[in-house]
Amino acid sequence: MSEHAVLTRLVFGSRRTIAGTVYGTIVVLAALAAGGKAFQNDLWHLIAIVDVTVLVLWIAHVYSHGLGESLQLGRRLDAAELGAIAGREFAIPVSAVAPTAILVLGALGLFESGTAVWLAVGICVVALAVQGLRYALLERLGTVGTLVSVALNLALGLTIVGLKVVVTH
């Protein structure tokens, strides 16, 4: 896989992982909204908040899906089955990679702190728009359906951004 393909997958996910990418991106956005202003001058702390939040919610997601599948099958899952769930849902923590990378660059002084936070937010909003587009293309929704799908994802992302603005100002 080329570097471009790896970067694209880290930012936007894949067809198989749309749900996890959207969920993880929303978690990252929420963590950025909650901690962005308070820790804008301590990006390492904000990185820890974002990444720990995403990892904890990924573990909870895997655990809850494991419970549900175990009940559905009427038996405990084995390690391979639980590993398959974790792998299937791995898009959740992967969705934090690109925004975290931007925050790290900010923490290292390549961007101002506020710029790094807003770039990370921007990556998340773009990722949500792309996932709306991918969904529409996979479902062959047509022009109106595609616009609605992208708009709904953008509305969700921008609502979180709006909350960030309200909370931090």
C-alpha positions in Angstrom: 0.0 0.0 0.0 1.4 3.4 -1.0 2.1 6.2 1.5 -0.8 8.2 -0.1 -3.2 5.2 0.3 -2.2 4.7 3.9 -2.7 8.4 4.7 -6.0 8.5 2.9 -7.2 5.5 4.9 -6.0 7.0 8.2 -7.9 10.2 7.4 -11.0 8.9 5.7 -11.3 5.2 6.6 -12.4 2.6 4.1 -15.6 1.3 2.7 -15.7 -1.5 5.3 -15.1 1.0 8.2 -17.5 3.9 7.5 -19.4 3.4 10.7 -16.3 3.2 12.9 -14.7 6.2 11.1 -17.8 8.3 11.7 -18.2 7.2 15.3 -14.5 7.8 16.0 -14.4 11.1 14.3 -17.4 12.3 16.3 -15.6 11.2 19.5 -12.5 13.1 18.5 -14.5 16.2 17.7 -16.3 16.0 21.0 -13.0 15.6 22.9 -11.6 18.6 20.9 -14.7 20.6 21.7 -14.6 19.8 25.4 -10.9 20.3 25.9 -9.7 22.5 23.1 -9.9 25.8 24.9 -8.9 24.6 28.3 -5.8 22.8 27.0 -5.0 24.9 23.9 -1.7 25.9 25.5 -1.0 22.4 26.7 -1.4 20.4 23.5 0.2 17.3 25.0 -2.5 17.2 27.6 -5.2 17.7 24.9 -3.6 14.9 22.9 -3.9 12.6 25.9 -7.5 13.6 26.4 -8.4 12.9 22.8 -6.5 9.6 22.5 -7.5 8.2 25.8 -11.1 9.1 25.2 -11.1 7.4 21.8 -9.4 4.3 23.2 -11.7 3.9 26.1 -14.8 4.3 23.9 -13.3 1.8 21.4 -12.8 -0.7 24.2 -16.3 -0.1 25.4 -17.6 -0.5 21.8 -15.8 -3.8 21.3 -16.9 -5.1 24.7 -20.5 -4.2 24.1 -20.5 -5.7 20.6 -18.9 -8.8 22.1 -21.6 -9.1 24.7 -24.3 -8.7 22.1 -22.8 -11.3 19.7 -22.2 -13.7 22.6 -25.9 -13.4 23.6 -27.0 -13.8 20.0 -24.9 -17.0 19.6 -25.9 -18.3 23.0 -22.2 -18.9 24.1 -19.1 -17.1 25.0 -17.0 -15.7 22.2 -13.5 -17.1 21.8 -10.4 -14.9 21.5 -10.5 -15.1 17.7 -14.1 -13.9 17.5 -13.4 -11.1 20.0 -10.3 -10.2 18.0 -12.4 -10.0 14.8 -14.8 -7.6 16.5 -11.8 -5.5 17.7 -10.4 -5.5 14.1 -13.7 -4.6 12.6 -14.1 -1.7 14.9 -10.5 -0.6 14.7 -11.5 2.3 12.6 -12.6 4.1 15.8 -9.1 4.6 17.2 -7.6 5.0 13.7 -9.9 8.0 13.1 -7.9 9.8 15.8 -4.5 9.4 14.0 -4.7 12.4 11.6 -6.1 14.9 14.1 -3.6 13.7 16.7 -0.7 14.1 14.2 -1.7 17.7 13.7 -1.9 18.3 17.4 1.6 16.8 17.8 2.9 19.1 15.1 1.4 22.0 17.1 2.9 20.7 20.3 6.3 20.6 18.6 5.9 24.2 17.5 5.2 23.7 13.8 1.8 25.4 14.2 0.4 27.8 16.8 -1.6 25.9 19.4 -5.0 27.4 18.3 -4.2 26.7 14.7 -3.4 23.1 15.5 -6.7 22.6 17.3 -8.7 24.2 14.5 -6.8 22.1 11.8 -7.6 19.0 13.8 -11.2 20.0 13.9 -11.1 20.7 10.2 -9.7 17.3 9.5 -12.6 15.8 11.4 -15.2 17.8 9.6 -13.7 16.9 6.2 -13.6 13.2 7.2 -17.3 13.3 8.1 -18.2 14.9 4.7 -16.2 12.3 2.9 -17.9 9.5 4.8 -21.3 11.0 3.8 -20.1 11.0 0.2 -18.8 7.4 0.4 -22.1 6.2 1.9 -24.1 8.0 -0.8 -21.9 6.4 -3.5 -22.1 3.0 -2.0 -25.9 3.2 -1.8 -26.1 4.8 -5.2 -28.3 7.6 -3.8 -28.2 10.0 -6.7 -27.5 13.7 -6.6 -30.2 14.7 -4.1 -29.5 11.7 -1.8 -25.8 12.4 -2.0 -26.3 16.0 -1.0 -28.5 15.0 1.9 -26.0 12.4 3.1 -23.1 14.8 3.0 -25.2 17.6 4.5 -26.3 15.4 7.4 -22.8 14.4 8.2 -21.6 18.0 7.9 -24.4 19.2 10.1 -23.5 16.7 12.8 -19.8 17.8 12.6 -20.6 21.5 12.5 -23.0 21.2 15.4 -20.1 19.9 17.5 -17.9 22.7 16.2 -20.6 25.1 17.1 -20.8 23.7 20.6 -17.0 24.1 20.8 -17.3 27.8 19.9 -20.2 28.4 22.4 -18.4 26.5 25.2 -15.0 28.2 24.6 -16.1 31.8 24.1 
